[in-house]
């Protein structure tokens, strides 16, 4: 369920627990892509933690758009990662884990 004004804890892990961040530019590219997602969706990120093979976000959604926004975020980052590293295919295990925390 998606709610306007909701706060969610979102976690997404690399497919087969593979690394989704290989080096510092990958972390920076993800954060830039997250910033773009926030501009598109109106999300507010209250906290984030990026680890080698997964990430955690605490996101507030002013509109019920978590699923569409995550689809965009993961798809765009995957495309950029694959181009940069000359790979192809899925980067993330689907679906992401999401917990409604209030709002």
Secondary structure as the mmCIF struct_conf table of DSSP 4:
data_model
#
loop_
_struct_conf.conf_type_id
_struct_conf.id
_struct_conf.beg_label_comp_id
_struct_conf.beg_label_asym_id
_struct_conf.beg_label_seq_id
_struct_conf.end_label_comp_id
_struct_conf.end_label_asym_id
_struct_conf.end_label_seq_id
TURN_TY1_P TURN_TY1_P1 UNK A 4 UNK A 5
STRN STRN1 UNK A 6 UNK A 13
STRN STRN2 UNK A 14 UNK A 14
HELX_RH_3T_P HELX_RH_3T_P1 UNK A 15 UNK A 17
BEND BEND1 UNK A 20 UNK A 20
BEND BEND2 UNK A 23 UNK A 23
HELX_RH_AL_P HELX_RH_AL_P1 UNK A 24 UNK A 41
STRN STRN3 UNK A 44 UNK A 50
BEND BEND3 UNK A 52 UNK A 53
STRN STRN4 UNK A 54 UNK A 61
BEND BEND4 UNK A 62 UNK A 64
HELX_RH_AL_P HELX_RH_AL_P2 UNK A 66 UNK A 85
TURN_TY1_P TURN_TY1_P2 UNK A 86 UNK A 86
BEND BEND5 UNK A 89 UNK A 89
STRN STRN5 UNK A 92 UNK A 92
BEND BEND6 UNK A 94 UNK A 95
HELX_LH_PP_P HELX_LH_PP_P1 UNK A 96 UNK A 96
STRN STRN6 UNK A 97 UNK A 102
#
